[in-house]
Amino acid sequence: MQETVAADYGRSWYAATAVEAPIRPPLVADIDVDACVIGGGLAGLTAAREIARLGWSVVVLETKRVAWNASGRSCGFVLPGFGADITQIVERVGMDAARNLWMLSEAGIEYVRATIRETAMPGVEMRPGWLDVSKVDNGDEMVARISLLGQDFGAVVEGWPTEQVRAVLRTDQYFHAVHFPRAFHIHPLNYALGLARAAEEAGARIFEQTPALEIDPAGVRKRILTPSALVRAGQVVLAGNTHIAALMPELAGTLLPLTSHVAVTEPLGPKLAEAITYQGAISDTRSANFHYRIVDGDRLMWAGGGEPFARSTGRVAESFKAAIMRTYPQLDGVEIASSWSGVMGFTMHRMPQIGEVSPGLWIASGFGGHGLNTSAIAGNLVARAIADSDDHWRAFVPFELCWAGGGLGRVFAEASSLVRNWREDFDAKQAQKRERQRREAGDALPPPDWNEARAAAAPAAADAYADEPHDLRSSDTWPYERQPRGELTPDDEVEAADGPSSAAEIDWRQAQRSAEPNDDRRR
Ligand SMILES: Cc1cc2nc3c(=O)[nH]c(=O)nc-3n(C[C@H](O)[C@H](O)[C@H](O)COP(=O)(O)OP(=O)(O)OC[C@H]3O[C@@H](n4cnc5c(N)ncnc54)[C@H](O)[C@@H]3O)c2cc1C
């Protein structure tokens, strides 16, 4: 590993396998631009790329190196949806607006996929599929989820019964699962480095080692002070995640900083392929528990956590080792090769912060542990709002900026995470016990009633979208404007397998109106 890379990005497996990236010089002379983006993570880089592609001059100011924190340290799962559970979103904004938001979340995935393809991005290693497995034997909740996503939202989603799950994940800890064939996983640091290059190719300028120290957002030209120079810009995008605290303490106060951990094992040889044959991303609960995937042929990348008070990476790595062996006893003797952590900014409602805080001051933040697709949405919506006065960002108006509770919020988050984890472990153990009893009695596991869900879900192949180009910039191909999808017909299923723009059109504006509490552009 190059020492500069290790110093800037930590001793992660990603840093060790990062593609060559230039060190960008800091800003040393005053500059006048149309837009200034503060923060060189995925949100800021996407916004800058899209602002530049729309013909505006734009600079990115980054305190350290691009993607040194969450964006370059994540598990790399590019998933549909948001941090908030879809049923909570429906409860908050209603069916039409929730469907519309789900479409946006899928468009975020497609943006990442299209960007990787368009730019022939090196080292990203896109692999399809996400399997969200259950550790309990009650399939009702999953059936309801599949019905909502497949039938009501027209999402491509499959229900996998327990036998199918255990055929690819050889552990008796798992029961049924929801499979999302259009999701995929990537090397997130290489994606972010590629995105930075793509932003520069579009005309954006990126200054590393350039913290924004003060901002005067009043007036038509906003002034941003950095250590050596002043930036004047008509529009400012705040994309600093929790690190924005010194610049904008009130905004930072709307985020709860949670630390998550990732570890990569030493090569496991053929026994890994015997334990896990699924090559996509795997999550084993709905809340913050374990996520994993195979990397480098025969290594396991294992991630988890989401703690308000950071633990030592070494201790976490030991606990991951134990969890791997508990889940897959056949991987006994597994050793961790590298482990690291990153900080995520969580909002109270678990939805991202996307919108205009005051005239010309935009926010693209609060993506929590679900930032790969949502930062892509944010970058696109904010760029289009700035350059085209596009108002699709208003779909997020119902999710206001609200205080995250400061120190007390952290204590509360710690307590509720302990309770949730304890509850999930307890439920999983009970499910195991029931299964043992069923086995002893010679009874089979009652399968979930997938019929309703199956009727709704398109049986798409994992690589159904392999060659689909997608351009979010063009309003002609803006994928959010689709009609509500009803029952799937055989023709629809073929369409769904053909590509992401195949679903019938949703009336975005109507859905958006139902999501908006009033006409006030500001929050
Ligand atoms: C361990 C881990 C695993 C994760 N796994 C996944 C996953 O599998 N899938 C998924 O979808 N999401 C995942 N996430 C979440 C996802 O990585 C984040 O939500 C996303 O990367 C946030 O991007 P960002 O641009 O908002 O923030 P960041 O990546 O934190 O970037 C913000 C940048 O702003 C800069 N900055 C802040 N203030 C200033 C200032 N005043 N001046 C200049 N620069 C400033 C910072 O230096 C930083 O580089 C994970 C996160 C972690 C930590």
PDBQT file of the ligand as one rigid body, heavy atoms in Angstrom, charges set to zero:
ROOT
HETATM    1  C1  LIG A 601     -18.603   1.533   7.412  1.00  0.00    +0.000 C 
HETATM    2  C2  LIG A 601     -19.698   2.065   6.531  1.00  0.00    +0.000 A 
HETATM    3  C3  LIG A 601     -20.388   1.198   5.697  1.00  0.00    +0.000 A 
HETATM    4  C4  LIG A 601     -21.395   1.701   4.851  1.00  0.00    +0.000 A 
HETATM    5  N1  LIG A 601     -21.981   0.858   3.947  1.00  0.00    +0.000 NA
HETATM    6  C5  LIG A 601     -22.872   1.354   3.056  1.00  0.00    +0.000 A 
HETATM    7  C6  LIG A 601     -23.395   0.527   2.033  1.00  0.00    +0.000 A 
HETATM    8  O1  LIG A 601     -23.013  -0.629   1.886  1.00  0.00    +0.000 OA
HETATM    9  N2  LIG A 601     -24.327   1.051   1.189  1.00  0.00    +0.000 N 
HETATM   10  C7  LIG A 601     -24.747   2.339   1.314  1.00  0.00    +0.000 A 
HETATM   11  O2  LIG A 601     -25.615   2.761   0.534  1.00  0.00    +0.000 OA
HETATM   12  N3  LIG A 601     -24.216   3.168   2.243  1.00  0.00    +0.000 NA
HETATM   13  C8  LIG A 601     -23.293   2.706   3.101  1.00  0.00    +0.000 A 
HETATM   14  N4  LIG A 601     -22.731   3.539   4.025  1.00  0.00    +0.000 N 
HETATM   15  C9  LIG A 601     -23.159   4.933   4.054  1.00  0.00    +0.000 C 
HETATM   16  C10 LIG A 601     -22.494   5.782   2.957  1.00  0.00    +0.000 C 
HETATM   17  O3  LIG A 601     -21.132   5.443   2.859  1.00  0.00    +0.000 OA
HETATM   18  C11 LIG A 601     -22.648   7.256   3.303  1.00  0.00    +0.000 C 
HETATM   19  O4  LIG A 601     -24.004   7.547   3.548  1.00  0.00    +0.000 OA
HETATM   20  C12 LIG A 601     -22.183   8.162   2.168  1.00  0.00    +0.000 C 
HETATM   21  O5  LIG A 601     -20.919   7.789   1.700  1.00  0.00    +0.000 OA
HETATM   22  C13 LIG A 601     -22.153   9.601   2.672  1.00  0.00    +0.000 C 
HETATM   23  O6  LIG A 601     -21.594  10.409   1.672  1.00  0.00    +0.000 OA
HETATM   24  P1  LIG A 601     -21.345  11.956   1.956  1.00  0.00    +0.000 P 
HETATM   25  O7  LIG A 601     -20.798  12.529   0.735  1.00  0.00    +0.000 OA
HETATM   26  O8  LIG A 601     -22.594  12.550   2.530  1.00  0.00    +0.000 OA
HETATM   27  O9  LIG A 601     -20.338  11.975   3.201  1.00  0.00    +0.000 OA
HETATM   28  P2  LIG A 601     -18.757  11.744   3.357  1.00  0.00    +0.000 P 
HETATM   29  O10 LIG A 601     -18.280  10.585   2.594  1.00  0.00    +0.000 OA
HETATM   30  O11 LIG A 601     -18.508  11.737   4.819  1.00  0.00    +0.000 OA
HETATM   31  O12 LIG A 601     -18.126  13.024   2.706  1.00  0.00    +0.000 OA
HETATM   32  C14 LIG A 601     -18.253  14.311   3.301  1.00  0.00    +0.000 C 
HETATM   33  C15 LIG A 601     -16.999  15.075   2.992  1.00  0.00    +0.000 C 
HETATM   34  O13 LIG A 601     -17.202  16.434   3.318  1.00  0.00    +0.000 OA
HETATM   35  C16 LIG A 601     -15.960  16.934   3.755  1.00  0.00    +0.000 C 
HETATM   36  N5  LIG A 601     -16.206  18.154   4.533  1.00  0.00    +0.000 N 
HETATM   37  C17 LIG A 601     -16.980  18.301   5.624  1.00  0.00    +0.000 A 
HETATM   38  N6  LIG A 601     -16.972  19.555   6.070  1.00  0.00    +0.000 NA
HETATM   39  C18 LIG A 601     -16.157  20.248   5.231  1.00  0.00    +0.000 A 
HETATM   40  C19 LIG A 601     -15.722  21.607   5.168  1.00  0.00    +0.000 A 
HETATM   41  N7  LIG A 601     -16.105  22.524   6.076  1.00  0.00    +0.000 N 
HETATM   42  N8  LIG A 601     -14.909  21.978   4.155  1.00  0.00    +0.000 NA
HETATM   43  C20 LIG A 601     -14.504  21.084   3.208  1.00  0.00    +0.000 A 
HETATM   44  N9  LIG A 601     -14.865  19.770   3.253  1.00  0.00    +0.000 NA
HETATM   45  C21 LIG A 601     -15.690  19.365   4.250  1.00  0.00    +0.000 A 
HETATM   46  C22 LIG A 601     -15.389  15.811   4.601  1.00  0.00    +0.000 C 
HETATM   47  O14 LIG A 601     -13.975  15.941   4.754  1.00  0.00    +0.000 OA
HETATM   48  C23 LIG A 601     -15.789  14.596   3.790  1.00  0.00    +0.000 C 
HETATM   49  O15 LIG A 601     -14.794  14.177   2.892  1.00  0.00    +0.000 OA
HETATM   50  C24 LIG A 601     -21.730   3.078   4.887  1.00  0.00    +0.000 A 
HETATM   51  C25 LIG A 601     -21.042   3.940   5.741  1.00  0.00    +0.000 A 
HETATM   52  C26 LIG A 601     -20.022   3.451   6.544  1.00  0.00    +0.000 A 
HETATM   53  C27 LIG A 601     -19.268   4.402   7.417  1.00  0.00    +0.000 C 
ENDROOT
TORSDOF 0
